[in-house]
Structure formats: C-alpha cells, structure tokens
C-alpha cells in the first residue's frame, strides 16, 4: 500500500474538514493515489495510524494541527512508515522547523514529490512528542486555549491565552535534573524543546535542531508581570534569549519535579501532571519534506 491520510475534521476550529475537501479535490484531479480515514475522537488517530502502518503504508499523513501530528507519530513510531503532515490546525508549530510548506495543497503535493528526512523524537512520560513539551505557564495557556478561548485561532488564540493566564498565574518551584546540570528555581515555565516553535509561532528555542540528538531545556525564571509583558513579544522573533531571566541548557535527558501538581503539555495538549521525565531518541522518525 502507499499513502494514507488521517484527517482530524475538527482541527483548527473546523479548518481540518475544509482543508481535506480541498486536498482531496487536488489529489483526485492530479491523479495522486491515496486512502483516507477520519479521526473522530481524541486517541483514535494513533490507532488508525498504527493500523495503516501494519497494513504496509509507507507514508501516514496527519491532516490537522500539532496535536494530530503528535497522535499519528505515536501510532507509527518504530514501524518504518514515514510521517507526512498537511497543516490544518490552530498553531501548526512543528512544521516551522522543517522544510514543509505552510500551504496545505503544497504540503500535500510534497508528500508525493519530496524526500524523507530522518529527525529526532522526544519521549515524555512514555509518550512520544515531536516539537515541545513543558510545564508552567505555557501548559496553563494551552489548557485555557483548548477549553475556554475557542473563538480565536493561531497566534491570536495563544496571545489571548497568555494575557488571560498571566493575571492569576504564580511562579512554581521546580527541580530540573539534566545530564550535566541541576537547577532549583522558581519558574514561570520550563519548555523541553526538540523543535524551535510552540504557541502559534513563538520561537521559544531558536537553537533547537531536530537532528542534533539533544533537547533544549528553556527555563524562564520568576519575573514581575510587567517585565514579562514587556519581553513577551520578543519570543515571536527568538530575540528573548538575551534576557537575564531566560536560560537554555542542552541535554539528552531531563527530570522535572516540584511540590505543585503542574500540568504538562505536549504539542499544545495537556497530557498529565508533574513529574516530567523526558529523553531524546536520535533519528527515530522519517518525515516527508519538500
């Protein structure tokens, strides 16, 4: 078998279905072979993806947002199948670190005309992740965006989430154990980055490399809220890294613990609470790129 699309029709506040209608029309008109299945509930996409890989599909395509790509990747890991991505989500941050077109039709064509690129994958609490996982304010923003701020998309949704969360959020004391460093600090957030972007285009880890065999641990220490608001826009350009409250470490493994049961987010979805234990799996996944 060849290429199977796993479609999340509700991704991007319903954008997924509209994108699939356009992609399907293009595939049919240009003669690209495919099969397709819809993911109708959380946790179904990994099952569909694993089944496709076991049936011999050489590429399994996630049509949706970062959460859909996350689920499909969890389904195909270790199978030999490559991951394809057609962006149709709220943030679609993962593809910003890869040569994958932002336009859904171009991204779909690249699955047939492009090449395989082998990239690193993270493993957090026995769950694979592609881009960024973490704790603190970013996880609370993700929770708020997914549950409360349902009328906005992309960057606007995350900015609204940040502003709403900042009103009540308090720094959390954590202990971060890495290969060569141990940090005990009150933090606003800790991002464990395999890729560079999260939060609808925030370049939290400008130096992150999907092929270096390392995770970038981005620590934002406790700061007065006016100062955070002043610096916040710089995250979208990656120019925040010189601020004294921001520190980056590189490691193969990390363990984050703390007295408060902070939420953990991965690819913009809440996946549990502390402790967070993560490691990198070098070259673990082939991805279709331009």
ABEGO torsion letter per residue (X at the ends): XBBBBBBBAABGGGAAAAAAAAAAAAAAAAGBBBBBBBBABBGAAAAAAAAAAAAGBABBBBBEBAAAAAAAAAAABGAGBBBBBBBABAAGAAAAABBBBABAAAAAAAAAABBBBBBBBBBBGGBBBABBBEBEAAAAAAAAAAAABAABBEAAAAAAAAAAAAAABBBBBBBBBBAABBBBBBBABBBBBABABBGGGBBABAABBAAAGBBBBBBBBBBBAAAAAAAAAAAAAGAAAABAABBBBBBABBBBBBABBBBBBBGGBBAEBOBBBBBBBBGABBBBBX
